[in-house]
Amino acid sequence: MVIPAVSAAPVSSAMAASSSSKPVDPMEDLLREANVGPVSSGGPICPDCGTEITPGAVLCVECGFNLETGKRLRTARENAEGEVDTGLTDAEKIMRKAEAEIEETPIGADDQDFGDGGDSFVIAGVAGVILAILVAIGLVVIFSMDQISLYYNSGGISFIASCCMWIGMTIWLTYVAFRAKIGHGIACVLTGGLYCIIFGFMQGKTLLMPTIIMLVALVVGLASGTYVYYCGFGPLET
């Protein structure tokens, strides 16, 4: 009596089920027949590029991803100019630098100085002293106009007043320029105060008043200086 192999049916049915559940890829069959299929080393897969890594390795040789730190390793090379080239484009370098500066000095309303800091009191004090001196000189000139007119004509008086205003505003703006940046202060000194006008307009409303006074003093000084050049300082003979 021969008993048929009953167990073969379940095995064949299981193989059929597994083969039917797995999608058939013709390319895999061709590679398998040509014995060029992928060789699996049983190592981990790089989470960054998907390349299989040798068991026990820490770095991925394809993309440089470090499995322990979770960061990608970057190489740097030195170009002909002696500068270190990290392989980043100029735009990427600018973005990296901006991100680093923002992280080091985050921008917030609490950290900003809207003219209420310690520097504003110092600048206001210097400006107050200069304005007080100019006002005092103006009052002396007004009350002593009769005596001054005996020695100087109106053009000479205007020229002297313009020079006083120019010197006072130059000291004020040069002081502020040095506190802002030493290069601005040196430019103000080397140009005899002419750069102070440019620097004042660059600061906007903060230094608008002394800048306008300085500009008016320059225009009036040039006009009265031309008059003095041809007519002199002394009173005109009648």
C-alpha positions in Angstrom: 0.0 0.0 0.0 1.5 3.3 -1.1 0.7 6.4 0.8 0.9 9.6 -1.3 3.1 12.5 -0.1 0.6 14.8 1.4 3.2 17.3 2.7 4.3 18.2 -0.8 1.2 20.1 -1.6 1.5 22.6 1.3 5.1 23.3 0.4 4.4 23.8 -3.2 1.4 26.0 -2.3 3.5 28.0 0.0 6.2 28.5 -2.6 3.5 29.5 -5.1 2.0 31.9 -2.6 5.4 33.5 -1.9 6.2 33.7 -5.5 2.9 35.3 -6.3 3.2 37.8 -3.4 6.7 38.9 -4.5 6.7 41.1 -7.6 8.6 39.7 -10.5 11.4 41.9 -11.9 12.7 40.7 -15.3 15.9 42.6 -14.8 16.7 40.7 -11.6 16.2 37.4 -13.5 18.6 38.5 -16.2 21.2 39.6 -13.7 20.8 36.4 -11.8 21.3 34.3 -14.9 24.4 36.3 -15.8 25.8 35.9 -12.3 26.1 39.7 -11.9 23.6 40.3 -9.2 24.4 42.5 -6.2 26.7 41.0 -3.6 25.5 41.7 -0.1 28.0 42.0 2.6 25.4 42.1 5.3 26.5 45.5 6.5 24.4 48.5 7.5 22.9 50.9 5.0 24.0 54.6 4.9 20.9 56.7 5.9 22.2 59.6 3.9 22.9 58.1 0.4 21.6 54.6 0.8 24.9 52.8 0.0 25.7 49.6 1.8 28.5 50.0 4.3 31.1 47.4 5.3 30.3 45.8 8.6 32.1 47.6 11.4 32.8 50.7 9.4 32.0 54.2 10.8 32.2 56.3 7.7 30.4 55.9 4.3 33.0 56.0 1.5 30.4 57.4 -0.9 29.2 60.5 0.9 31.3 60.7 4.0 28.4 60.3 6.4 29.5 59.4 10.0 27.3 56.8 11.6 28.3 57.7 15.1 28.0 61.5 15.0 25.2 61.6 12.4 27.1 64.3 10.4 28.6 64.3 6.9 32.4 64.6 6.7 33.6 67.4 4.5 37.1 67.7 3.0 39.0 71.0 2.6 41.7 71.7 0.1 44.0 74.7 -0.4 43.8 76.6 -3.7 46.6 78.4 -5.5 46.0 81.6 -3.6 46.6 79.8 -0.3 43.0 79.9 0.8 41.1 76.9 2.1 38.5 75.7 -0.3 35.7 73.6 1.3 34.0 72.9 -1.9 31.1 75.3 -1.2 29.8 77.9 -3.6 30.0 81.6 -2.8 26.2 81.7 -2.0 26.6 78.7 0.4 29.5 80.4 2.1 27.6 83.7 2.5 24.5 81.8 3.9 26.7 79.8 6.3 28.4 83.0 7.5 25.1 84.8 8.0 23.7 81.8 9.9 26.7 81.7 12.2 26.5 85.5 12.9 22.8 85.2 13.7 23.4 82.4 16.1 26.2 84.3 17.8 24.3 87.6 18.0 20.6 86.9 17.7 18.5 89.9 16.6 15.8 90.9 19.0 14.1 94.1 20.2 15.5 93.6 23.7 19.1 93.7 22.4 18.7 96.8 20.3 19.7 100.3 21.3 17.2 102.8 20.0 19.1 105.8 21.2 18.6 105.1 24.9 22.0 103.6 25.6 25.1 105.0 27.3 26.6 106.3 24.1 23.5 108.5 23.5 24.1 110.4 26.8 27.7 111.0 26.0 26.9 112.3 22.5 24.1 114.4 23.8 26.5 115.9 26.4 29.1 116.8 23.9 26.5 118.3 21.6 25.0 120.3 24.5 28.4 121.8 25.3 29.1 122.7 21.7 25.7 124.3 21.3 26.1 126.2 24.5 29.4 127.6 23.3 27.9 128.6 20.0 24.9 130.2 21.6 27.2 132.2 24.0 29.3 133.4 21.0 26.1 134.4 19.2 24.9 136.4 22.1 28.2 138.2 22.5 28.2 139.1 18.9 24.6 140.4 19.0 25.1 142.6 22.1 28.5 143.8 20.9 27.5 144.4 17.3 28.0 148.2 17.6 31.5 147.8 18.8 32.3 145.0 16.4 31.0 146.9 13.4 33.7 149.5 14.1 36.4 147.0 13.2 34.7 144.5 10.9 32.1 144.8 8.1 29.0 142.6 7.8 30.8 140.2 5.5 33.7 139.7 7.9 31.2 139.2 10.8 29.3 136.6 8.8 32.5 134.8 7.8 33.7 134.6 11.4 30.3 133.3 12.6 30.3 130.7 9.8 33.7 129.5 10.7 32.7 129.2 14.4 29.6 127.1 13.4 31.7 125.0 11.0 34.3 124.2 13.7 31.7 123.4 16.3 29.8 121.0 14.1 33.0 119.4 12.8 34.0 118.6 16.4 30.6 117.2 17.1 30.3 115.0 14.0 34.0 113.9 14.2 33.5 112.7 17.8 30.4 110.7 16.8 32.3 109.3 13.7 35.2 108.1 15.8 32.7 106.3 18.2 31.0 104.7 15.2 34.1 103.6 13.4 37.7 104.8 13.5 37.8 105.0 9.7 35.0 107.5 9.6 36.7 109.7 12.2 40.0 109.7 10.4 38.2 110.6 7.1 36.6 113.6 8.9 39.9 114.8 10.2 41.8 114.4 6.9 39.2 116.2 4.9 39.0 119.1 7.3 35.4 118.3 8.2 34.0 117.9 4.6 33.4 114.1 5.2 31.4 115.0 8.3 28.6 116.2 6.0 28.5 112.8 4.2 28.8 110.9 7.4 25.9 113.0 9.0 23.6 112.3 6.1 24.5 108.6 6.2 23.2 108.4 9.8 19.7 109.7 8.9 17.7 111.6 11.5 20.2 111.1 14.3 22.6 113.7 13.0 20.4 115.6 10.6 20.4 118.9 12.6 24.2 119.3 13.0 24.7 118.2 9.4 22.3 120.9 8.0 23.9 123.5 10.2 27.3 122.5 8.9 26.1 122.6 5.4 24.6 126.1 5.9 27.8 127.3 7.5 29.7 126.0 4.5 27.5 127.9 2.0 27.4 131.1 4.0 31.2 130.9 4.7 32.0 130.5 1.0 29.8 133.5 0.1 31.1 135.8 2.9 34.6 134.6 2.4 34.4 135.7 -1.3 33.1 139.1 -0.1 36.0 139.4 2.4 38.5 138.4 -0.2 37.6 141.4 -2.4 36.5 143.9 0.3 38.5 142.9 3.3 37.4 142.6 7.0 37.4 146.3 7.8 34.5 148.6 7.7 33.6 150.1 4.3 34.6 153.7 3.8 31.7 156.0 3.1 
